[in-house]
Amino acid sequence: MSPPILRGRVMIEFLDKAKRYLWLFVELAFLSVLAIILIHLILGPNSGVFVQSVADNVLKFANGVQPQALVGIAIVLALIVFVMQRMKTPPAAS
């Protein structure tokens, strides 16, 4: 039986790897939606049923979001960026 510290380390490594894969999946999905929107902008109505339906869904979502929600999302994202930058920079030497 492995010591608890080793099991904890293995679990942390597994969670870190899972987090990296999930973020990769999110980034790929976001890039694919952006690419589909770009195809729709270039080809217009001749872009096909799938591209048209994705563009329609994005427009419905964008029109349904309230301005207050956008401000809230922007504030949360700004806080996340701020915290991530603070965690990356080493503290100044005294």
N, C-alpha and C positions, 0 to 999 in steps of 0.2 A: 504494500500500500504506500502511495506517495505522500510525502508530508503536505500539510495544508497550504504552505506557502507556494510549493511547486504547482499544486492544483489551481491556486488562485492566479498564479502567473500565466498558466496555460489558458485559463478562462479569459483573462485580460487580453492576451494575444489573439485569441479567437474572436473576441468582441471587436478588437481593433481591425482585424482583417475583414470581418463582416461589415463594419462601418465603412471601410474603404470601398468594398464592393457595392454597397448600397449607394454611396455617393457617386460612384462611377455610373451606376444604372440611372440615377437621377440626372446626372449631367448629359448622358447619352439621350435620354428621353427628351430633355429640354432642347438639346441641339436638333433632334429630329423634328420636333414641333416647329422650331424656328426655320429649319430647312423647308418644311412643308408650307409654312406661311410664305416664305420667299418664292417658292414655286408657284403658289397661288397668285402672288403679286406680279410675277413675270408673265405667266400664261393666262391669267384671268379666268373667264368661264370655261375655257378649253382645257383646264388643268385636270379634269377627271372628277369622278364622284367622291373618291376617298379624300382627295386634297380639298375639295369643296366642303365636305362635311367637317373636316378638321378645322378649316378656316371659319366656318359658321359657328362651331362650338367655341372657338377662341373668342370670336366677336360677341357671342351671347354671354360668355363669362365676363369679358371686359365691360360690357354694358350693364351687367348685373351687380358689379362690385360698387359699393357705396364709397363716396370720397373719404368718409371718416375711416373706413376700413383700409383704404390705401395709405392714409396718413399713419395709421397704427402699424401697418406692415412696414412702412418706411422707417419708423422709429425703432421697431424691433430689429430690423436688418442693420440699422446704424449701430445699435447697441452690440449686436453680435460681432460686427466688424471691429468695433472699438475694443471689445473684450479679447478677441482673437489677436489683435495687434499688440495689446498689452501683455498677453501671454507669451508672444514670440520674442519681444524685446527684453533683453536682460536688464535687471535693475542697475541704476547708475551707482558707481562706486563712490563712497563717501570720503 
